[in-house]
Amino acid sequence: MSASTSSARPEYSPAAGSPSAGSVSAGSVSAGALSAASFTISPRGPFSLAEAAAFGFGQRDGRDADGVMRLAFCVDGYTGQVGVEVRQDAAGDVHAMAFMRPGTDLGTVQAQVARVLSLDYDASEFVRIGDRDAVIGRLQAAAPGLRPPLFYSPYEAAAWSVLSARRPVRQMMQVRALLSEAHGRVFDLAGQRLAAFPTPGQLLRVGSFPGLGADKMERLHGVARAALEGRLDVGALKAMGPDTAMAELQSIKGIGPFYSALIVVRGTGFTDVLPVNEPRALALAAQLYGLDKPLSEAQFRELAQSWRPFRTWAVVLIRAASGRLLDSQAAPVPAA
C-alpha cells in the first residue's frame, strides 16, 4: 500500500435552503480548507469495488453505484471526520483520495478504508474454500470479488443499531443522513454530497432531533459516551475476541445480543464468526445445499466447518449472492 499527499481543497458547506442550512452545530461544518491525500491499496486475492459499492446494508443504499465509492466517516479515535473517493483500475488496484482536516493521520485513514472494504485480509484462502465447496465456489463465481463491506467503525455500527431498532430502515436512513448533515461534517465527493456521522463529542451536544424520540437520543448519547471511554475501540474489541466483545457491548443501553453480534461481526472485521441467529441465512443455506428444510443451528455449525477461517465471509456471500443462483433456477449443488 502506498500513500501521497496532494493539494488542499475547500470544504463543502450546505447552501441556504438545504435541509441542513441554519441547523449546523458549532464546529461541525465550516469554510476551512481540507487537505487532500491519496493512497493505493493492492488487494491480495480477488476484490471488486463494484460489488462493494452495490452492496446495501445498514445505512448504505447501494443502488446508485457509478464507479466511485464515496465514504464519509468518523476516523478511528472518533475526534474528526474524513471523506474518501475510492476507485479501482483495470489491474485491480484500489485508489483513494481522502479529504480531511490538516493533521489527520493518513495511515489511520488508509487502514480504516482497508478494513471497511475487507482489504486488510488476503482473500486467496477464501478462494480455496470455494475450490473445496462447490456451493461456495458457485456463489463466488456469481459475485466475483465480493468481500463483506463493513460499517465504518464499531461506534457507527452501534449508533446505527440504536437508530434502526424497531423502526423502518429507510426512514432511519433518512434520519441518519439529516442528523449527519446538521451535526456531523458534509463532504463534496466526486460531485455528490455525503455527510459523515457526528463524532461522539458532537453527538453529545445534540439535545434533540426530528424523528428521534427522547429514548433514542438518550441511547445515542450512551453510545457516544461508550466511544469516548474506549469501549468501542476497534483494536480493543478485536483483542477481546468475538464472544467477550459481544458480552461487553451488551452493557451499552439499547445493545442486546442481536446488535452486539452485528457490531462485532460487521463493525470490527472478524472473518470467522459464524452468525447462527440469522434464520434467513440458515434457510438460504438449506436451499443452496439441496436440503428440504432449514438447517438447525447444530447442522449449520457442522456445515460451516469447511468454511474456516472465513465463515463470516461465507455467510455474507450466501446472503448477498444466493439470489443470483436461485433466481436463475439453477439446480441446488450438493455439498462437496
Summary of the structure (lengths in Angstrom):
residues: 336
radius of gyration: 20.2
end to end distance: 36.4
largest distance: 60.9
contacts: 1089
relative contact order: 0.13
helix: 43%
strand: 15%
